[in-house]
Amino acid sequence: MTLVKVAFSFIGIYSCFLTWGVLQERVSTTTYGDKETKQQFKYFIFLNMIQSFMASIVAFFYTKISNQNFEKINSSLLIKFLQLAFLGAIASPFGYESLKHIDYPTLILGKTSKLVPVMLMSIILYRKRFAIYQYIVVILVTFGISCFMLLQPTSEKKKAAEPSSLYGIALLSINLLIDGVIGSTQDQIFSKNKIKGQHMMFFMNIFSGILMFVWLINPLNPELSNALTFCKIHPNVIIDILLFSLCGALGQCFIFFALHNFGSLFLNTITVSRKFFTVLLSVFLFDHKLNFGQWLAVGLVFFGIGLEVYMKQKVTKKLDKSMEEENRELEKLIEEKTKRKQTNGVIDKIKKDKTL
């Protein structure tokens, strides 16, 4: 069953977000309008706000269709969800700003090391302990993907990029640490509360959407009015925005499913390796060549992911076996208790008969 859930998570996240990436590129790079009114859509906070509200709508209807309710969501949980939404909202600007001050290798190393801050923040903030194999998986996947990406031939433009500044590295580090706090806090919420992934998806997205809306209606910020004007002039962009948002919302369903069932460390293993598998797919589709070092890196990543799946399957089987033994013991105790009651009833009846 665990293997089926793992495959379901992988296939769902990959299919949705590969499509989402194509739609994102179309929205952000397509020139809308004719020769006289050519424009590109550049209103990304507005775009993210629409996606957040779309994701909250999808999560709400999914929750209702699956007969889940919101009764277990208390005020302390709502505050946690609001904190996560705020952290998610401020993490992106740090990431975008860092790209202006770091070079390509640093960017790749940053993107592929997301597993490390998630594990680090879980240990520091919540004193969480991981199995030895999980540390090994993080090292294998992070090192393997980093080597694979860094050994890729880079274009002259990327080679000519300015070296990373301490400011850019600091911004990237803040972005990664915030991601780590978000992931570890999500794990903590699931471990302490009996809620479903769709509950978290709904509240995080609705709060995130509201926060972005508040930012957009700021009188000093013209983005909302400019975005609405753009949509009015170029109505074709509305379809692209809605498709982009819907695809992202469906992808989030798979993300929160994986998060609820396997935790943020496993989820980040999937999301971090997505780019790696995209590049690897292009190798087979377009006959690109990999050097020896890259093939070794491929082997490390596959070994790390395989180890993660194997150990999760093994741990699940062990837990299932333990639960079966506990259930047998419980049934045995209930049976013995029932027999004692019956015996005591017979004895009481005999005593009563003797008294009569």
N, C-alpha and C positions, 0 to 999 in steps of 0.2 A: 504493500500500500504506500509506503514511504517513497519507493522508487517512482511510483505513478505520480505522486504529488510533486516530486522533484522535476520529473519530465514535464508535467503540466505547467509548473512555474517557469521553467526554461523556455518552453515553446511559446507560452503566452507572452512573456516579457519580450522575448526576441522579436516575435512577429509583430506585436503592437508597436514597439519602439523603433524598429527598423523602418516601418511605415511612417511612424510619427516623425522620424528624422528627415525622411524624404519630403513630407508635407511642411516641416519647419523650414527646410531649405527653399521650398517653393514660395512660401509666404514671405520669407526674408530677402529673397534674391530676384523674384519675378518683377518685371516692370509692367505695371498696370496702366491701361489707357492707350490712346493713339499717340502719334508722333508729337502732337501739340501738348498733350496732357500727361506725358510719361512721368510716372512717379514710382518710387519703391516704398513699401510699407516698413516704417522704422519705429513703430510704437509698441515696444516689447513688454512694457509693464501692463499696458492695456491688453495685449495678447495673453499674458500670463493670468490676468484677472479673469478673462473669459474662460480660460482653461480651468481655473480653480472652481468657478461657479458651475461649469459643465461637469467636472468631476464630482462635486458635491451632489448634484442632481442625480447622476448615475448611481452614486453610493446610496443615496436615499431610497431610490426605487428598488435597487438590489436588496437593500435591507428589508423593505416591505414585502417584496416578492418571496424572499426566503423566510418570512415569518419571524424575523428578528425584531426585537423592540429596543427602545432607548431607556428602559426603566433603570438599568444598572449604571447609567451615566450620572454621576453626582457632581456637585459643584467643584470639588477638588480635581476631578478628572477634566472638567471643562477648563479650569485654569491651566492644567498641564497641556491640553490641546492648544490653547491660546499661546502659551509659551513656545510650543513647537512651531506653530504657524509663524510667529514673530521671528524666531531663529531662522526658519526657512526663507523668510522674506529678506532678512539682512545678509544671509550667506551669499546669495547670488551677486550682489554688487561688489563684494570683496573679490569674488572669482573673476568677474568681468574686468574689474580695474587692474587686477594682477597681470592679466594678459598683455597689458600695455608696457609692462616693465620686466618681463621674463622672456628667456629664449625658448626655443622649441624643446630641447632635451629636458629642461626644467619643467616645462608644461606637461610633458609626457610622464615624467617621474611623479609629478604631483597627482595627475589623474589616475595613475595606476597604484598609488599607495594609499587609497582611501580605506582599505581594510585595516591598516595600522592604527589610524586615529579612532576608528570605531572600537577596536579592541582596547586601545589605551584608555579612552574615556569611560568604557564600561568598568575597567579595573579601578580607575581613580575615583570616579563619581559614585559608583554603586558596589564597589568591592567584589565585583563579579569574578569568578574563577573559571577559566576555560580548560578543557581537556588538552592533553599534550598534543594530540593529533591536530587540534584546531590551530595551535601556534605553528605547527609544521605546514599546514595548508596555507595559512597567511603568508609565510615566508616563500613557499614554492610558487604560489600564484603571483604575488607581488614581484618577486625577483624574475620569474619567467616572462611575465608581460612586459616588465621594464626592459629586459634584455631584447625581447622581440621587437619592441617599438624603437629602441635606441639603435639597433643594428640595421634598421631600414635605411635605404639610401634617401637622403634628404635633398630637396631642391636647392638651387643656388640662392633663392630668395630666403629660405629658412636658414641656410648656412650663414648668410650675410646679416642675419638679425642681430640686434644689439645684445650684448651679454646681460645676464640677469642681474638686476640691482637688488640690494638688500631690502629695499622697500617693496619690490615686487614679490620677493620670496616671503616677506612678512605677511603681505596680503594673502598670498596663496596658503600660507600656514594657518592663518585665521579662518579662511574658508574651509579648510580640511578639518580643523578642530571643531568648528561649529557643526559640520556634517557628523563628526564623531559624537558630539553631545546629543544631536538629534537621534542618531541610530541607537545609542546606548539608553537614552530616555524612553524611546519606543519599546525597547526590549523590557525595560523595567516596568512600564505600564502593563504590558501583556502578561508579565510574570506575576504581578500583584493584583490584577483585576481580570474578572471573567468577561472580557469583551471581545468582539470580533474585529477583524481587520477593517471591515466596511464602516464600523462605528468611527474608528480613528480617521479613516479616509474622509468621511463626511465632515467631521468637525474641523479637522486640519484644513481642508480645502475651503470650507465656508468662512472660517476665520481669516485664512490667507486672502481670500477674495475680498472680504470686508476691509482688511488692512490696506490692500492695494487700492481699493475704491476710495478710501479716505485720503490716501496719498494723491490720487489722481484729481480729486475735487478741490485740492489745495489751489487757491486763486493764483498762486505764483507758478503753478505747473500747468502749461498749456497742452499737455499730451492728450488728455481726454477729448477736448474739443477738436484738436487736430486729427485724432484717430477717427472720430465720428464724421468729420468733414471728408476725410479720405474715403471712408466706407460709402458715404453718400455720392461722391464723385465716381468711385470705382466699385460698384456693387458686387463685382465678381470676387473681390477679396473676401466678402462675407462668407461665401461657400467654403473657400480655402481655410478661413479661420475656424469655422464650425467643424469641418472635417479634422483639422489639426487638433482641436480641443477634444472632440469625441474619441479620437484614436488615443490621445494622451490619457483620457479618463478611463478607457477600457484597459490600457496598460497599467494604470494605477490599481485597478482591481486585482490584477495578477501580482503586482508588487506587494500590496497589503496582505494578499493570501500567503505569499512566501514569507513575509515578515511575521505574520501571526503563527505560521506553522514551524518556521525554521530559524527565525531571529535575523537581526540586521547583519550579522557577519556573513551568513550564507547569502542573504539578499545582495550584499555588496560584492560578493564573489561573482554572482551572475551579472550585475550591472557593470562591474569593472572589466569583466572578460568579454562583454558584448562587442566592444570595439576590436578586441583581439580576434574574435571569431568573424567579424565583418571583413577585416583585412585578410584573414585566412581563407574566407570564402572567395574573395577576389583572386587569390592565388590560383585556385582551381578553375574558376570561371574564365579568367583572362590570361592564364598561363604565365603568371609572374614567377620569378625565380627567388627562392629563399637560399641564403647562405647556410653553412653548416651550423653556425652559432644560433641562427634563428630556428632551425629544426630542433636543436637541443632545448631552446626556450619553449617551443611547442610541446615537446615531451614533458617538460617540467609542469606546465600549466595543466595539461591533460591528467598528469599523475596527481597533481594537487586536487583538482576537481573530482577525479575518480576516488581519491582517498576520502574526501568529504562525504560523498554519496555512500560509499561502502560503510564508513564508520557510523553514519546516521542510521543506515539500515540495520547495522549490527546492534546499536544502542536501542533502537525501537524494538527489535526482536527480543532483546534482553528484558526490556520493560514489560512487553506483552507477556513474556513467560513469567515474570515476577508477579504481574497482576493476576494471571491465571492461577498461580500457586496460592496467592492471597485469597482469591475467590473460593478456591477449594477448601482452604482452611476455614473461611467464614461459613461456608455451607456445612462443613463438618461440625463447627461449634453450634450452629443453629439446630442441626439435627440432634446433637447430644442434649441441647437445652430442651428441645421438644420431647425427647424420650424421658428426660428427668421429670418434666411436667406431667407426662402421662403416668409415669411410675408413682409420682407423689399423689396423683389423683386417685390411682387404684388403692394405694395405702390408706389414704384418707377415707375412702369409701368402705374399706374393710374395717377400719376402726369405728366408723359410724355404725356399721352393721352389728359389730360386737357390742357396742354400747346399747343398741336397741335390744 
